[in-house]
């Protein structure tokens, strides 16, 4: 009789999922690097704009990557934990399966919090861990019911978008009413409404100053992170991302059940469906990020436009998953040199290593290159980090079956159960 509960063996892995994880890990760097490089990374006008090419770079990066690889990562997270529970069930562990699942999520939460406080406060792992606990009951739901849940959560997001659009419309109406009042008859409140809307719709000039290097020492960095991080305040997940995360994670379960990650041809019109979703996603994202980059000073006040902009990254992220899944199975599955898949097999290690490198490049305790590069120049750093991660992942997996953090995560998850079984057998 076995004296331990074995983790998933490498031969049980689904190749297309490793490839998709690798793409997601490498792609997410396009956006994460901005959080290390600039004081206000998401601004469409403030930092990193030295010329016209930087505006174009920002548009293409956001059009093709912003939120899409996060969506892929979240969808694959849902797939991964469904597979994890499915395999535990096959081992007939009873209640121990729930214990192992909970412990795996607990340690992911701990790893995420450590990452957030000691490396980068933009971590998503502890957010994923909380979502993983919320996902557990959905495993036993029928696929039809999961689709109803996705529709309900999507409706809540549309309601939220409606409220935000109507709020902006209200500001615009307040401005219109106030500006039509003769200047000498305007109250202080009228002037305040006019100034507020003018500020919202003013085209701004870029800030080309280099700014002050942040996190001059590692200890100062930890102190600043503690002041801005939220886990110790009881905010254990990102409120604005909870429903979108659950939507794509549950969608991942639905797609896995359809078996397309094993064989995409199981869908009769796979390529047609994939290209339609990709085309819709590209179209919506083009409109969304063109507005965000070049028309940011024109607030969205149209309800239909607000709804159109509600799920751009989720739709395109789904399109990426479907297209890349098909491409891998049709053209790349037989290739022996699967460098992207090796990055995916060490996804946890690469995610945290990626951010560690960024800290060493941009923060004061490293090379102190904070706010020193234009948007276009960041692309070169992204390529450099890709080369490093692909090379190290390939070299590491030539000797080991798992990444170092993957090994640690599994060890922490299974260790107490292995010890309990051994102690029981020794009695």
C-alpha positions in Angstrom: 0.0 0.0 0.0 1.3 3.5 -0.9 2.6 5.5 2.0 2.0 8.9 0.4 -0.4 10.9 -1.7 1.4 11.6 -4.9 1.1 14.9 -6.8 0.3 15.0 -10.5 3.0 13.3 -12.6 4.4 15.1 -15.6 3.0 12.6 -18.1 -0.5 13.5 -16.9 0.0 17.1 -18.0 -2.1 18.5 -20.9 0.4 20.0 -23.4 -1.9 22.7 -24.8 -2.4 24.1 -21.3 1.3 24.4 -20.6 1.7 26.3 -23.9 -1.2 28.7 -23.1 0.2 29.3 -19.6 3.6 30.1 -21.2 2.0 32.6 -23.6 0.1 34.2 -20.7 3.2 34.5 -18.5 5.2 36.1 -21.2 2.4 38.4 -22.4 1.5 39.7 -19.0 4.9 41.3 -18.8 3.9 44.0 -21.4 1.6 45.5 -18.8 3.3 44.6 -15.5 6.5 46.3 -16.5 4.7 49.7 -16.6 3.9 49.4 -12.9 7.6 49.2 -12.1 8.8 51.7 -14.7 6.4 54.7 -14.2 4.9 56.8 -11.3 1.5 56.6 -13.0 1.7 53.6 -15.2 -1.8 53.5 -16.6 -2.0 57.2 -17.6 -2.5 57.7 -21.4 -0.6 61.0 -21.2 1.7 61.5 -18.2 4.9 59.5 -18.3 7.0 57.7 -20.9 5.9 59.9 -23.8 8.9 61.4 -25.6 7.5 61.3 -29.1 4.6 60.2 -31.3 6.0 56.6 -31.5 5.4 56.3 -27.7 1.7 57.1 -28.1 1.4 54.5 -30.9 3.4 52.0 -28.8 1.0 52.5 -25.9 -2.0 52.0 -28.1 -0.8 48.8 -29.6 0.4 47.4 -26.3 -2.9 48.1 -24.7 -5.0 47.1 -27.7 -3.3 43.7 -27.9 -2.3 42.9 -24.4 -3.9 45.0 -21.6 -6.0 42.5 -19.5 -6.0 39.8 -22.2 -3.2 37.8 -20.8 -4.6 38.3 -17.3 -7.9 36.9 -18.7 -6.0 33.9 -20.1 -4.2 33.4 -16.8 -7.5 33.5 -14.9 -9.2 31.2 -17.3 -6.4 28.7 -17.1 -6.4 29.0 -13.3 -10.1 27.8 -13.4 -9.1 24.9 -15.7 -6.2 24.0 -13.5 -8.1 23.8 -10.2 -10.9 21.9 -11.9 -8.4 19.3 -13.1 -6.8 19.3 -9.7 -10.1 18.3 -8.0 -10.9 15.9 -10.7 -7.7 14.0 -10.2 -8.1 14.0 -6.5 -11.5 12.5 -6.9 -10.1 9.7 -9.0 -7.7 8.8 -6.2 -10.8 8.2 -3.9 -9.4 10.2 -1.0 -12.8 11.2 0.4 -12.8 14.3 2.6 -9.0 14.4 2.3 -9.5 15.7 -1.2 -11.2 18.8 0.2 -8.4 19.2 2.7 -5.8 19.0 0.0 -7.6 21.5 -2.2 -8.0 23.9 0.7 -4.4 23.6 1.7 -3.2 24.2 -1.8 -5.2 27.4 -2.0 -4.1 28.4 1.5 -0.4 28.1 0.4 -1.1 29.9 -2.8 -2.6 32.7 -0.8 0.5 32.8 1.5 2.9 32.8 -1.5 0.8 35.6 -3.1 0.9 37.8 0.1 4.7 37.3 0.5 5.1 38.2 -3.1 2.9 41.3 -2.7 4.7 42.6 0.4 8.3 41.7 -0.4 8.4 42.0 -4.2 5.4 43.7 -5.9 2.2 45.0 -4.4 0.4 44.3 -7.7 0.3 40.5 -7.1 -2.8 38.6 -8.2 -2.0 35.2 -6.6 -3.7 35.8 -3.3 -6.7 37.2 -5.2 -6.8 34.0 -7.3 -6.6 31.9 -4.1 -9.8 33.6 -2.7 -11.5 33.0 -6.1 -10.4 29.4 -5.9 -12.3 29.0 -2.6 -15.4 30.5 -4.2 -15.0 28.2 -7.2 -15.2 25.0 -5.2 -19.0 24.6 -5.1 -19.3 25.2 -8.9 -17.4 22.0 -9.7 -20.5 19.9 -9.2 -22.8 22.2 -11.2 -24.0 21.1 -14.6 -22.5 22.9 -17.5 -25.9 24.5 -18.3 -26.1 25.9 -14.8 -22.5 27.3 -15.1 -23.5 29.1 -18.2 -26.5 30.7 -16.3 -24.1 31.8 -13.5 -21.7 33.3 -16.1 -24.7 35.2 -17.6 -25.8 36.4 -14.2 -22.3 37.7 -13.2 -22.0 39.3 -16.6 -25.3 41.1 -16.1 -24.0 42.5 -12.8 -21.0 43.9 -14.6 -23.3 45.5 -17.2 -25.3 47.1 -14.4 -22.1 48.4 -12.9 -21.1 49.8 -16.3 -24.5 51.4 -16.7 -24.2 53.2 -13.3 -20.7 54.5 -14.2 -21.9 55.8 -17.6 -24.9 57.5 -16.1 -22.7 59.1 -13.4 -20.5 60.6 -16.2 -23.7 61.6 -18.1 -24.9 63.4 -15.0 -21.6 65.3 -14.7 -22.0 66.4 -18.4 -25.6 67.4 -17.8 -24.6 69.4 -14.7 -22.0 71.2 -16.8 -24.5 71.9 -19.6 -27.0 73.4 -17.3 -24.5 75.4 -15.4 -22.7 76.8 -18.5 -26.1 78.0 -19.8 -26.6 80.2 -16.8 -25.3 83.8 -17.3 -21.9 84.1 -15.8 -22.9 86.8 -13.3 -25.8 84.6 -12.0 -23.8 81.4 -11.4 -23.6 80.1 -7.9 -20.4 78.6 -6.4 -21.9 75.2 -7.0 -22.4 76.0 -10.7 -18.8 77.2 -11.0 -17.6 74.0 -9.3 -19.6 71.8 -11.8 -18.2 73.8 -14.8 -14.6 73.5 -13.5 -15.0 69.8 -12.7 -16.2 68.9 -16.2 -13.5 71.1 -17.9 -10.9 69.3 -15.9 -12.3 65.9 -17.0 -12.3 66.9 -20.7 -9.0 68.8 -20.8 -6.3 67.4 -23.0 -3.1 67.2 -21.0 0.6 67.6 -21.7 3.0 64.7 -21.0 5.3 64.8 -18.1 8.8 64.1 -19.5 10.6 64.6 -16.1 12.6 61.6 -14.9 11.1 61.9 -11.4 12.4 60.6 -8.1 13.7 57.1 -7.9 11.3 55.1 -5.7 12.2 52.4 -3.2 15.8 53.6 -2.7 16.5 50.7 -0.5 14.9 47.4 -0.1 13.7 48.2 3.4 12.1 51.5 2.2 10.4 49.4 -0.5 8.9 47.1 2.0 7.7 50.0 4.2 6.0 51.7 1.1 4.4 48.4 0.1 3.0 48.0 3.6 1.5 51.4 3.5 -0.3 50.7 0.2 -1.0 47.0 0.3 -4.3 45.8 1.6 -4.1 42.2 2.7 -3.3 43.1 6.3 -6.3 45.5 6.3 -8.6 42.6 5.6 -9.0 43.3 1.8 -8.1 39.8 0.6 -9.1 40.2 -3.0 -9.5 43.0 -5.6 -13.1 44.0 -5.4 -13.3 45.4 -9.0 -11.8 42.1 -10.4 -13.8 39.6 -8.4 -16.7 39.1 -10.8 -14.7 39.3 -14.0 -12.2 36.8 -12.5 -15.0 34.3 -11.5 -16.6 34.7 -15.0 -13.5 33.7 -16.9 -12.5 31.0 -14.3 -16.0 29.4 -14.6 -15.7 29.7 -18.4 -12.5 27.8 -18.1 -14.3 25.0 -16.5 -16.9 25.0 -19.2 -14.3 24.9 -21.9 -12.3 22.1 -20.2 -15.5 20.0 -20.0 -16.0 20.4 -23.7 -12.6 18.6 -24.1 -11.1 21.2 -26.6 -7.8 21.3 -24.7 -7.4 17.6 -25.5 -8.7 17.7 -29.0 -9.9 21.0 -30.6 -11.5 19.1 -33.4 -14.3 17.9 -31.1 -16.0 21.2 -32.0 -17.2 20.8 -35.6 -16.8 24.6 -36.4 -13.9 25.2 -34.0 -11.9 27.6 -36.3 -15.0 29.5 -37.4 -16.1 30.1 -33.8 -12.6 31.0 -32.7 -12.1 33.5 -35.5 -15.5 35.1 -34.9 -14.7 35.6 -31.2 -11.2 36.8 -32.0 -12.5 39.3 -34.6 -15.2 40.7 -32.3 -12.6 41.0 -29.5 -10.1 42.8 -31.8 -12.8 45.2 -33.0 -14.1 46.1 -29.6 -10.6 46.4 -28.2 -9.5 48.7 -31.0 -12.3 51.1 -30.2 -11.8 50.8 -26.5 -8.1 51.5 -26.5 -8.1 54.0 -29.3 -10.5 56.0 -27.1 -8.4 55.3 -23.9 -5.1 56.4 -25.7 -6.1 59.2 -28.0 -9.5 60.3 -26.8 -9.1 59.9 -23.0 -10.3 63.5 -22.5 -13.8 62.6 -23.9 -15.6 60.7 -21.1 -17.9 57.9 -22.2 -21.5 59.1 -21.7 -23.3 56.9 -24.1 -24.9 53.8 -22.5 -24.4 51.6 -25.5 -20.7 52.5 -25.8 -20.3 52.0 -22.1 -21.8 48.5 -22.4 -19.6 47.8 -25.5 -16.5 48.6 -23.4 -17.5 46.4 -20.5 -15.9 43.1 -21.6 -13.2 43.9 -24.1 -10.3 42.1 -22.5 -12.4 39.1 -21.6 -13.7 38.6 -25.1 -10.2 39.0 -26.7 -8.6 36.9 -24.0 -11.0 34.1 -24.9 -10.3 34.6 -28.6 -6.5 34.2 -27.8 -7.1 31.0 -25.8 -9.2 29.4 -28.6 -6.9 30.4 -31.5 -3.6 29.5 -29.7 -5.1 26.2 -28.5 -5.9 25.3 -32.0 -2.6 26.5 -33.4 -0.7 24.5 -30.8 -2.6 21.3 -31.4 -2.5 21.5 -35.2 1.1 22.8 -35.8 3.2 22.8 -32.6 2.2 19.7 -30.6 4.7 17.4 -32.4 7.6 19.9 -32.1 10.3 18.7 -29.7 11.5 22.2 -28.9 8.6 23.5 -26.8 10.3 26.5 -25.2 7.0 28.4 -24.5 5.5 25.3 -22.9 8.5 25.0 -20.6 7.8 28.6 -19.4 4.2 27.5 -18.8 5.3 24.4 -16.8 7.1 26.8 -14.5 4.4 29.5 -14.5 4.5 30.3 -10.8 8.2 30.5 -10.6 8.4 32.6 -13.8 5.7 35.0 -12.6 7.5 35.8 -9.4 10.9 35.7 -11.0 9.7 38.1 -13.7 8.6 40.7 -11.1 11.8 40.2 -9.1 13.8 41.1 -12.2 11.7 44.2 -12.8 12.3 45.3 -9.2 16.1 44.9 -9.7 16.0 46.9 -13.0 13.8 49.8 -12.0 14.0 50.3 -8.2 16.6 52.1 -6.2 17.9 49.0 -4.6 18.8 47.7 -8.1 19.8 49.6 -11.2 17.5 52.5 -10.3 16.1 53.0 -13.9 12.7 54.1 -12.6 11.0 56.5 -15.1 14.1 56.5 -17.4 12.6 54.8 -20.4 10.0 55.8 -23.0 7.1 53.5 -23.8 8.8 52.3 -27.0 12.1 51.6 -25.2 10.3 49.3 -22.7 9.7 46.8 -25.5 13.4 46.1 -25.6 13.4 45.3 -21.9 10.5 43.0 -22.3 12.3 41.1 -25.1 15.4 40.8 -22.9 13.4 39.4 -19.9 11.7 36.9 -22.3 15.1 35.6 -23.5 16.2 35.2 -19.9 13.1 33.4 -18.8 12.8 31.1 -21.8 16.5 30.1 -21.4 16.4 29.5 -17.7 13.1 27.5 -18.0 14.6 25.3 -20.7 17.8 24.7 -18.7 16.0 24.1 -15.4 13.6 21.5 -16.9 16.5 19.6 -18.4 17.4 18.5 -14.9 14.1 18.8 -12.9 10.5 18.0 -13.5 9.1 21.1 -11.8 10.0 24.7 -11.3 11.4 25.5 -7.8 8.3 27.3 -6.6 6.0 24.6 -8.1 8.0 22.0 -6.1 7.7 24.0 -2.9 3.9 24.6 -3.4 3.3 20.9 -3.9 5.5 20.0 -1.0 3.6 22.3 1.3 0.3 21.1 0.0 0.9 17.3 0.4 3.5 17.1 3.2 1.1 16.9 6.2 -1.0 14.3 4.5 1.9 12.2 3.7 3.1 12.4 7.3 -0.4 11.5 8.6 -0.5 8.4 6.4 3.0 7.3 7.4 2.2 7.7 11.1 -1.0 5.7 10.7 0.8 2.9 9.0 3.5 2.8 11.7 1.0 2.3 14.5 
